[in-house]
Amino acid sequence: MEQTLQAALADPAAAEKWSSGRLVRALAPPIGFTAATAAVNETSARPAADPHRARAKEPLSKPERSDVALAGKAIRRHRHTDEARRKPAQAQREAEAAEHYARQREEEHDQAQAEVERAETALRELQERATELAQQLHATVELRRRMRNDLDQARQRAAQTDQAAQQARHAAETARARAEGKSRSNHRQSR
């Protein structure tokens, strides 16, 4: 337990493992962590105080207070050093996370830009097709107008030729009837 606490005080990674509350095995303190280790060893070598007798306990002697103060200073110095080490690491992690986030947003932007380009291309093609269809429609409307004119003229000619044909038929019948009448009259005279 003592080694794990020393490791947690000396090493930020060990402190994170320890703070998770899920240690599978004891942590080992880094080499060179002697000042706090000595102070902790001295204080942990003392027997644990009985909770019922804690009030009756005498104040710490001057050397004991000095050991505790040294241990406290070592721990504070270690915490300060530890925080100084953690801040750049944390800043690095934050910078990496921000970079990752920026790359994701750039990828999303690239995808959105590609969609814009595809949509613009599709719209341009549809506009060209609409222009072609409008030209074809205009040509078809013009052709229909000409065909209607041709139909009207053909109907007028048909009506005129029908009238001329009827008049010609009537004239032919009249001529035949005269011819037949003369032929009978000649036939009677010749008899």
ZIPEUR-V514116 format. One record per run of one state. SS is the DSSP state (~ for helix, > for strand, _ for the rest). FROM is the first residue (numbers start at 1). TO is the last residue. If there is no record, write none. Layout:
SS|FROM|TO ; SS|FROM|TO
//
This chain:
_|1|1 ; ~|2|10 ; _|11|11 ; ~|12|20 ; _|21|34 ; ~|35|45 ; _|46|50 ; ~|51|53 ; _|54|61 ; ~|62|190 ; _|191|191
//
